[in-house]
Amino acid sequence: MKAYVYGANGPEISDVAKPVPKGTQVLVKVHACGLNRADLGMTKGHVHGAAGGVGTVLGMEWAGEVAELGPDAKGVKVGDKIMGSGGAAFAEYTLADHGRLFRSPSNMNFDEAATLPVALATMHNAVITNGALQAGQTVLIQGASSGVGLMAMQIAKLKGAKLVVGSSTDPMRRGRLTEFGADLAVDSKDPGWVDQVLQATSGEGVDLIVDQISGPVANQNLKATKVKGRIVNVGRLGGTHGDFNFDLHAARRIQYIGVTFRTRSIEEIREIFDEVRKDIWPAVESRKLQLPIDQVYKFADIGKAFAHMEANNHLGKIVVTL
């Protein structure tokens, strides 16, 4: 089968063996894939969790249909339309654990379905499970113009957040954040953004920050968070290191929580997908929670899709179809 593989000379479409499902695995005939920032790093040879390097079939988000079941796979049957996440997605066929997928709603095509699994799982876990957002509270999403950021704002609004603040350093994208739930949009490179957040929250700061930037905004985040508030760190778009004011952290008694899928067991991931199904799936089926598609590329043009992502001029998801 055809797959997008990182080789000795970089990523390229190659012929690889079609995988065979074992245990609780499902073999998926892939129809569309969503691109993610981690994929971009892996096209340069970077490792993401345990995956990466020469010989790796790239990709982590897909939509398709069940082609075959492993002997212990449950909950789906051959022919079901599904979407999910996991390694080796950029291929004609991929494997998925039966607990790491969603049934695609009947009103959604494969391109649309491929935009959702990573964003839904990541941000429901960050905003609701770890962020403990309650109706009437206030939230700031750092890096809000990314696909997962747009989903985080929508989930916060769905759950009754009183004020949703989104950050983006790009003027065009920042200007569109209100379309996805932001009541206030700020530029995290503007030294005055913390004052804007404090002004919007009567000087208190937000109850919750979901932070995809980390390093360069760490201390500003502490200032923008309410006493006894929460910061959930889900990424490192701004770098893996930065100055951190431990005294300010202690003085404001902030809960600082780190989350990632890279160190989670399959049991933990199954639980996250189950929570999404139980808590917000009706909003997915009604299209209340959805992501815009910036551009769609054929699989043969997957290199162009990554060039478009690297140019960083898009809003929403970039999709590749097979």
N, C-alpha and C positions, 0 to 999 in steps of 0.2 A: 504494500500500500504506500501511498505518498504521505510524507510527513515533513514538517519543518524542523530540521535537526541542526544543533550547534556542532559544527565539525572543526577540523584542524585549521581551516581557512575562514572560519566564521559560519554564520547560519545560512542554510540553503535547503531547498526542497530535495529530498532524497527518497529512495525506496527502502523501506524497512519492513520487517515481518509484522503481519497482522497479529495483535495480541489475543490471548485466550483468557477468558474470565475464570477465576478460581475462587473458591470459598464464597464470600458475600459480594463478589464483584459482578458488575454488569458491563457487558460490551455495548458500547454506544456507537451507532453510525452517526458521525458528526455532520451537521448541516451548516452551523455557524459558530464562530468563536468571538469572544470579546477580548480586546487587548487591555493589558494592565501594566502599570509602571514597572512592576517586578519583571515582567516579560522583557521589557526594554533592557534592563540590566543584564538579563540572562542571554540576550542576543550579543552581548559584549563579553561573554564568558564568565560573568559573575555567578556566584552560587546563591541560591535563595533557599534557605533552610538546608535540607539534605539534597536538594536537586541542583543540577547545573554542571557545566563543563562539557568537554568533548563527548559526543555520543548522545547527548540529552535531546529528546523530543520536547520542543518548547511548548508553552501555552498552559493555561490553568483555568479557563472558563469556556463553556461550550453549551450548545443546545443541539438536540438531535433526537434520535429514536432508539429504543431498545432493540438490539440485534440478537443478543444471546444472553443467557443468564448463567452465572456460576451456580454450583450445586446448592449453595446455602443462601442465595440471594432471594429476598422476599420483598413484597410490596409493589412490584411492577411486573409486567408481562411483555413479551416480544411484541413490538409494534407501538408501544406507548411512547408518546412524545414527552420528552423530559429535558431538563436543563440542570447543570450542576457545575462543580468545580473539582479540580484535582490536576495532577501533572499530565504531561503529554497530550494536551488538548489540540494542538495544531496538527491534526492528522485526520485521515479518512475515518479511522476508528480509534476510540480511546476506551480506557477502563475507568470505572467509577465504583466506589463502594455504594451499596444500596441505600445507605443512610446519608449519603452526601449528594443527594439530588432532589429536585423538586419536579412535580408534574407540571408541564407547561399548560397554562390556561388556554381554553379553546379559542379565546379571542385574541391570541397573541401568535405572531409568526416566529419562525426560528431566529431571524435577525434580532427581533425585539427581546426574545427570551434570553439570548446569549449575553445581553447587557446586564442581567440582574443578579445571578447567583452570588458573586463575590461581594457586591455592594450590599445586598440584603443580609447576608450572613455576617459580614464584618461589622456593619453599622447597627444592626439590631443588637448584636452582642456588646458593642461599645456604648451605644446611647442608652439602651434599656437594661441589659443584664448587668454590665459593670458600671455604667454611668448612673443607673438608678434614677433616671429622669422621671419626675412626677408632673402631673398636670398642674399648670400654674407656675412652674419654675422657668428659669432662664438658661439659655445655652448658647455657647459660641462654638462654631465649627471652624477650626483652622485648616486652611486648604480646601475651602468649600466648593471650589469650582471643578474639582476632580469628580469622576463618576461616583465614587463612594461618598465624597463630600456632599454632592447634590442629594444623594439618597439619605444621608444623615439628617439634613435639614428637613426633608419631607417626613421622615419618621418622627422627628421631634414635634413637628406641627401636628401630625396625626395623633400623637399622644398628648396633645393639649399644652405644649410649651407656651408660656405667656409672651416670651420674646426670643426670637431666633436671630443670632448674629452670625454672619458668614464672612470669612476673609478671603481675599484674592488679591494678588499683586498686579494682575492684568486689568486695565480699565474696562475693556470690552466685557470680559467675563464677570468682573465685579458688578457691572451695570445690569447684568442679567440674573443675579442671584435671587432677586425678589420673585422671579418666576417660579422658583423652586422652594419657597418658604421663608426666605430671609426677610426680617423686618428692618434690619440694618446691615449694610455691607461696609466693611472696612478694609484698608490696605495694611497688611501686617508689616510692610516696610516703612510705613509712615510713623514717625516717632509719636504721633498724637493719637494712635488708635486706641491705646488703653484709656485715655481720657474720654474718648467717644463712648466706649463701653461703660465706663463708670457713670457718665452723664445719663446714658440710657437706662441705667439700673439704680438711679437715685443715690449714686455714690457707693453702692454696696459691692458691685461686681456680680458676675454670673454664678449661678448654682453649679454649672457644669461646663467644662471645656473638653471637647474632643479634638485632640491635637495631632495633626498629620505632619507638622513642620518640625517640632522639637527644637534642636540646638539654638538657633538664633532668637527664638521667642520665649525661651524657658522662663526667664525672670519676668518678662512682661506678662506672661500667662499667670504667674503667681499674683501679680498686682491686680489683674483683671478678674480674679476668682474671689468669690465671696468667702468670708471667714467660715470655716467648716464646709467649704465647697469641695468639688471633685474635679480632678483632671485625669482624663483617660488618654494615654499615649498610644496611638495606633500606627505611627509611622515616623519616618525620618527624612522627609523631603528636603528639610533644611540642613541635614547632616546628622551624624551619629553622636557628635560631641558638642558641648557648649557650656558656658558658665551657668552655675546654678546657685542661687542664694538660699542656702539651707536655713539661715535664720528667718528669712521671710516665709519660707515654707512652714517652719515650725510655728511662727507667730500667727499665721493665718489658719493653722491647723487643717491644712488641705490634704485630702486623700489623693495620692498620686498613684495611678494604676497603670501598669503596662500590659498590653494585650498583643498577641500575634498568633497566627495560625501555624507558624513555623515549628513551634515546640508543643503543639497540641496532639494528643493521642486521637486515634480514629473514634474512640468512644466519646471524647469531648466534642469533636466536630459533629458527630451524629446528634448530640444533644443540642448544639447550636442550631442546626438545621431544623430539628424538631420544634424548638422554641419559635423560630420564624413561622413555621406552619401553624402552630397553635395560636400565635399572638397577632400576626399582621397579614396572614395570607388572604383574607377577604379583601383587603385593600390592594393587594397585588392583582387579584382576579378582577376587581372593578376598575383597574388601571389608575387608581388613586396614587399608587406608588409606581413610578416608571422613570426611565432615564431617556434623554434624547440621544438619538444616533447622529453623530457628527458626519460620518462618512462610512460607506461600505465598499470593500475591496474584494475582488476575486482572490482565491487562494494563490493563483499564479503570481499575483501582484502583492504578496504579503510583505515583501521588502519595502514597497512603496507605503504600505500601511504603517510600518515602523518608522519610516522617514517622516511621515506626517505626524506621528506621535512625538518624535524627537524635536520637530519644529515647534511644538508646544503652542500652536495657535488654535487648538480645537476646544470646543465645549461639548461635553458629553462623550459617548462611547464611540470608539472606532471598532468596526466589525469586519471580520473576514468570513466569506462564505465558501463552502465546499460543494 
